[in-house]
Amino acid sequence: MKASQRDKSLRSPLEVTESIEKRAFELFRFIGYALLILSLFDYIAIIFPPRLTDTNWEFQATGLIVDHVWALLLGLAFVFLYGQASVIINNRQLSILKFLSWGSLVLGIFYLILVPLEINNSLTIYRGINNQFMTQQSQQQVQVQKIKEKVNLSKSNDELNKLAKALKAEKESDNDQSSKDLKTKISQQIETVANNSVNIANINKNQQVNNLIKESLRIGLGSLISGVCLIGLWNMTRWTHIS
């Protein structure tokens, strides 16, 4: 047992030769190509089937495209990683690198185009949220008005008590309470419920708008940074354009 431990301790350290270094960089490029292929699958899954007339789909698709850019950038960086001082790249490899370099420029421009598209979609979604809120309020006002008219048309306390129970009013009236007082009470309760509903709708609207602003800023800045990085990668790999 002690002899085997002594043999292990006497082993000389491994020297990283040029051959090992070459294989290490080949591993990086292998992983890079794998990431690029996986990124292609992700983009296809995001874009197809396209629904270009659906603003919500465009907004969500833009967000997913930005979220998946890290694999694309990392894959391209690995593919162009050459650490040796003197490396001979054959014509086939150089053609692939040249294609990927120009592809980086095209994708960079594409990501920059996503910025105004995302802003336009955000504004459209905001208008949709606002219009939905206004429509709900308008419908609610019509319903409240109809209920008030029904209350005013009621002629007896029994009818008003049944209506109050159907509307889930706080409590029914006493027998000696006048119809006018009961109508006033029910109308006040209707106004209270309507105001509470408006407040809840306002809270929900503000929450949706805040979430929209946060997501819009995240996607917009992500698209801008991604476009700049891809165009920068194209500029740094212009050495592939020599032939």
PyMOL commands that set and color helices and strands:
alter all, ss='L'
color gray80, all
select helices_A, chain A and resi 2-10+18-47+55-67+69-79+91-153+157-166+179-236+238-242
alter helices_A, ss='H'
color red, helices_A
deselect
rebuild
show_as cartoon
